[in-house]
Structure formats: C-alpha cells, structure tokens
C-alpha cells in the first residue's frame, strides 16, 4: 500500500510540473465536468459490541473507485445544492480479521455536497447508500464468532469528509476521512453490523480540463405544491439469532407533502404495517413462553408519522419519525424511525427502498412501488 501511495503522489507531482499553472486557466466552458477518483483507505473497525474487541487483530484497509460528474448549470436542480458531484462508486475493504469477518465489497451511488470551493481547493461532505457483499458471514457450523452480519448481501451506508486540491488540468490530490456501515437490516441474524473509520489518500482525474467554475448557489424557488404519496412495500427478516425462520413484512404508507420549495418538503402521514417479525422480536425470546403463538391480529399495527423530504432531481431522500397508534404487543419504543430513498420511474410511478427501525435497531428492509397524486400545482415563484 505504501508503494501505491508513493506512485500516486509521483504521478500527480510530475503531471503538475509538466502542465504548470496555465492549465488551470483553460477556456473550456463545458458545464458538465466528469471525474474518475481512486482512494486508498486505512483505519480501524469501530467495535460497538464487547465480543468484537477480542477478535479485531488488525487495521481496516480498502480501495475505493468512483466515477462522478458535476453539472454547472443554473437551470439544473444541482444549482439549488451548490452544484454537488454525483456518481457511482465501488469499495473493497477489510474488517480487522480476515478469518472471522472476511472482507466487504460495495456498489453505491453517492452525492458530494460542497462545503467550500475555489478554482483549486474543494471541501465536501459525501453521502452514499448502496448494496454490499460480505465474503464470510456468520455460519452456525464454520463461523460462529462473526456476529456482525449473517448474510452475504447487505446494505452499505457511507459518510465522508473530502478535500481535493487541483494540481493541474488533469489531476487533483484527494484526501478523505470516512465512516462506513455494512449490515443486512435484520434480514438475517445475528446482525450487529460493522462500522469502519478510515482516512484515505488518492488522486482524482479530471476529464474536463477547465478550471472548476465558481458559481453562486441558486435559491430554490418557493413552492405551494401539494401532493399525496401512496407506497406499498414488502420485505423479509429474521426476528432473533435463536429463531432461524424468515418472516414476511409489509406496509402501506400514505404521506401528504407540503412543498416548501423546489428542493424540500415536509409531510404528515399514516402507516399500516403487517409484520410477522415484530411479535417475535418485540417479545424477548429468552423471557417468552416456548409455547407462545401469534395470530394475524398481532401482526397488524399502525402509526402516524412526520416526514422530511429532499429532492435530488428524480430521486428523493426521506426521513420519517412515527408514533404507534395501536399495537397488540407492546413495542420496545413508542416511536419508530424510517428512512430511505425513492426514485421516480415515470412522472408519477415511484420505486421505494427503505428501512424500518425501532429506535437505533433495524427491524426490516423493504422494497416497494408507489404512486404520486398531484392535486395542487402552481408555477415556480
């Protein structure tokens, strides 16, 4: 890894010397800038359970490759967010013990929001969410010590603080501090998930040789648009590590949105849940009667929620906070969070991916389809 870092710095430094300062002043006015970035990561696994501390023997390391673009157009939705970089990334990393935890791979879309930027230096915060793959999950016969994830397929979430320094017309030095999370959202248990904290060094290649345009952020036009979002979702999950059965979960969500402007909206809504997992996981397994049985009335419960929505073109990020109205089994908390991502396949048809949780513990992942009902529109003000 040390040799690769030296090679990256050598290539960037030589290219900077050859092209000198003049390249930064290129007159290329193409508003679309594209980048290919590679980063080498090194850091630690953050042990959030005591038993993990006994098995972590080494540092965490990894390689990240991303392809992204920034659109510097005042007519794009990106202008409301100060022209972020959006793209697709791949990550490979280790978790401190290859024999027990193996390694992880992830494929994810991401968005880099600008904190500070001039022609050479940019500071950004990165948010990414995608699919992960664990090479050595829990196995009752061969890998009982791995309690962090018990399935190959997982969800990947990443947060990072980035700093890029433009060396010349083609290369930037890329630094970052990152926090990543990999888990299967309780689809299989045990599922404590694994968190890594790493620093990285790398290089960003600019396909567009022009200097980064410095444009003022455009204020999103205010809106009085109103709409109703109806989403049906379904998923499967395991209730406890002691119960290997997989249970069905489903939900119907109706959300009324008040648009504040062209990039944000708040909402109030109603959730109707059907969860075969909930009674088994809400009732402590070790304290429950072995003969206990549940019927359909235990699987049905509902709640009211408030939502916050951020619009990124055809994609919406949402965070809901709900309160249970009625349940036949006492939930572990009276409130439940729900977060996810929705993408408009057509003008009104929505694809949904989200996670329903109980406090900070994931209960199930859900995939679904929805429909948007516009009943009040108006021109941008």
N, C-alpha and C positions, 0 to 999 in steps of 0.2 A: 504494500500500500504506500509506503514511503516513496518508493521509486516512481509510482504513478503520479503522486503529488508533485514531485520534482519535475516530471515530464510535462505536466500541465502548466506549471509556472514557467518552465523553459520555453514552451511553445508560445504562450501568451506574451512573454517578455520579448522574444525575438520578433514576433509579429508587430509588437508595439514599436520596436526600434526601427523596423523597416518602413512602416507606414507613417510613423511620426504623428504629429498633431494635425496635419492638414486633413486627414481622412475624416475627422470628426465634423468638419465643416462641409461635407458633401451636400450637393444641391438636390439630392434625390427627395422628391416631395410625396412619394407614395405614402398614403395614410396608414397602410397596413404593414406593420413590422412583425416579422416572424423570427423565432429563436429556437435553437437546439442547445440544451444545457445538460451537462453531466456533473454530478457531485459525488464525492467520496465521503461517507459518513463514519464517524467513530464516536462512541459514547457508552452509556450504561443502560441496563434494564432497570426500571423503577419497580422494586418489589413491593407490591401492595398487600401481600399475604406473607405471614411469617415463614411458611414452609418454602417459599421461593428463595428466601435468603440462604438456605442451606445448599441449594442446587446451582446457584449462579456462580460460575467459576471464572468467567472471562468477561471482557468488554463486549459491547454490541458494535457491530460494524455493518456497513452496507454500501450499495451503489444505487444511485438514482439517475434516471434519464427522463427528461421532459421535452416535449415539443409544444410551443405555445405561440400565441400571437397577441398583439395589441392593435386596436383599431383607433387611430387618432382622427375621428370624425365627429363633428359636433352634432351630426344627425343620428348618431348611434346611441343605444342605451348605455354603452360604456361611458359616454360623456357624463352621465349622472353620477358615476362612481370614480371619477378622475382617471379614466382610461386604464383600467386594470389589464393585466395579462391573463388570458385564459388558455387552457390547453389540456393535454393528456400526458400522464406520467406513468413510469414503471419504476418499482422499487424492489430490491432484493436485500434482505438483512438477516442477521443472526441475533440470537436472544441469550447469549451468555453461556449456553451449554448445548452443544450440538447433539449430544447423545440423548438428552431428555426433551429439549424444546425444539431441536432441529433448526430450520430456517423458515423465513416467510417471504412470499412474493406478493406484490400488489399491483393492480392496474387501476388507475384512478383519473377522473377529471379534476381540475383544480382551477382556482382563481387567486391571483396575487393582487391585493389591494395596495395602492401606493400610499405610503406614509410621507415620504419626501422624495423629490426627484429634481435633478437638473440634467444638463446635457451629458454628464459623465456618471454621476452617482445616483443610485436609486435605493431606497429603503422601502421594503414591502412586507406585509403580513400575508401569509399563504393559508388558504383553507382548502382541504381536499377530502374527498369521500369516494370510496370505490370498493372493489372486490379484492379480497386477499386469499392467499392459499398457504396453509401450514403444512410443512413436509412431514412432521412427526407428531400428530395429535395423540391425545390420550387413548390408551388401549388397555383394557382390563387384564390382558394376559402379558403384554410385552412392554407397556409404557405407563405404568400406574402412577408414576411420580409427576407426570405432566397434568396438572390440574388447571392450567391457564386456558387451554382450548381442547375440545374433544372432537373436532371435525376438520377435514381438510379445507372446506370452503368457509370463509369468514368475511366479515365486513371490515373495511380499513378506513380509519379516520386519521388525518394528519393536520397539524397546526405548525406553523414555522414563522420565524422572523428572518427575512432575507436582506442581504446587502450585495449589490452588484456595482462594480466600478469599471467603466468603459475605458479600456486600454488603447483601443484603436478602432478602425471602422468595422472590424470583424469580430473582435474578442472582448469579453468582459471577464474580470475576475469575479467569481461567485462564491459568497460565504453565506452560511446559514446556521441557525440554531433551531432544532426541530423536536416536536413531541408527537409520537405516533401511537395509535392504539389499534390492536387487532383482536377481534373476538367474533363469535358467531351469533351474538344476540340471544343466547339461550336456546337456539335451535337444537343444540346438544349440550349435555352437561357431563362433567364439570366445565365451567366456562367463566373463570375469573378474568380472562383476557390478559394480554401482555402489553405493557407500556414501555416505550424506549425514549430516552432523551439523548440526542446526538448533536454534535457540531459537524459541519461539513466544509470542504473546500472544493472548488471546481472551476469550470470555465463555461461561459455562455457564448455561443456562436451566433452572430447577427447576419441573417440572410439579406436584410436590407442594410446597406452601408451608411445610410443617412444618420445624422445625429437624432437622438430622441427628441421629438417635438415637445415643447413646454407649453401646454395649453391650459387655460383656466378651466376649472371644473364648472360644468353647466348645471345650474339649479334645475332640478326636476320640476316640470310644470305641475301645479296643484291640480287635483282631480276630485270630482264629486261622483265618480263612477261607483256603482253598486253592483254586486253580483252574488250569486249563490253557488257554492261548490259542493257537489254531491260525489262522494268517493266510497266505493266498496272495495275492501281489501281482504286478503286471506293469507295464512301462513301456518307453519307447524313448529312446535317446540317441545322440549323435554322439561318436565316440571322440576325434578331434582336429580342429583347424581345417583341416588339409590333406586330411582324409578326409570328404567330404560325405555319406557313407552313414549311414543311420539303422539302428541295431541293436536287436534285442529283448533285454529283460532281464526276468527273473522270479525269484521267490524263494518258498520255503516256510519259514515260521518257526514253531517250536513253543516256547512260553515257559511255564514253570511259575512261578506267582506265589505268594509268601508275603505275605499282607496284614499289615502292621504295625499299622494302624488303619484307620478308615473313609476316610482320605484318601490314604494312601500304601501302596505295596507294592514289594518287591524281587523279582527273579526271576533264574532261570538258564534258558538255552535253547539251541536248536540251529537254525542257518540252513543251508538248502540253496539255493545260488544257481545260476541258469543265466543267464550274461551273455555275449552276443556282443560287447558293447562292451569288456569287460575286457581280453582279449588284445591288442586294438589300442591301447588307451590305456596299458596297463601296459608294453608294449614301446615304447620311444621310437621314434617314427615316422622321425625323420631318421637313426637309427642302425640301423634294421632293414633286412633284405634285402627288396628290392622284390618278390621272388618268394615271399615268405613266405606260407604259408597255414595256416589253423587248422581243426581239426575239432571235433566235439562234445565231445571229452574236455577240450579247452582251455576250453570254456565252462562246465564244471561245477566248482564248488569249494564248500567248506563251512567252517563255523566254529562255535565255541561263544561265547556272549555272556552278560554280566551286564546286568540291566536295572533301571532306576529308574522308577517309575510314580507319577503324581499324578492323583487322581480329582477331577474337577470335575463333579459330577452324572453325566450320561450321557456325558460326554466325558473322555477320558484323554490326558494328555500323557506321552510316554515318551522315554527316552534309553537307548540300548544301547551297550555297548562290547564288541566281539567280537575274537576272535583266530582267524586262519585255521588250520584243521586240515590241509587238503590242497588244494593247487593244482598244476596242471601248468605254470604260468608264474609266475615269481616276482613277487609283488605289490610295490608301491612301499613299503608298510609292513606289518609283521606284524599290526598292529591296525587295526580299522576301526570308526568310529562310525556310528551310525544314530539318527536322531531323527524324531519325527513326532507325529501326532495320530490318535486313534481315537474313533469315536462309535458308541454302541450304538443301532442302528436299531430293534431289538427287544430283548427281555430278554437274548438270547444272540448275536444276529447283529450283527457289527461291520463298519463301514466304516473303511478304513485309508488314510491318506495319509502318506508318509514319504520321507526322502531317505537314500540310502546313500552314504557318502563314503569317501575314502581320505585319512586324516589330515585336513587342512582343505580338501580339494578334493572337490567334489561329483562323484559318478560317474553317478548317475541318480536321477530321481524315480520313485516307484512308487505305484500306486493298487491297492487290493485289497479283498477281503472276508475276514472271519474268523468263527470260532465260539468261544464260551466254553463250557468244560466244567467245571461246578462239581462237585467231588467231596467237598468238606468245607465245611459251613456250620455256623455257630453264632450264637446271639443275641449282640447287642452287649453287651459287659461294661461 
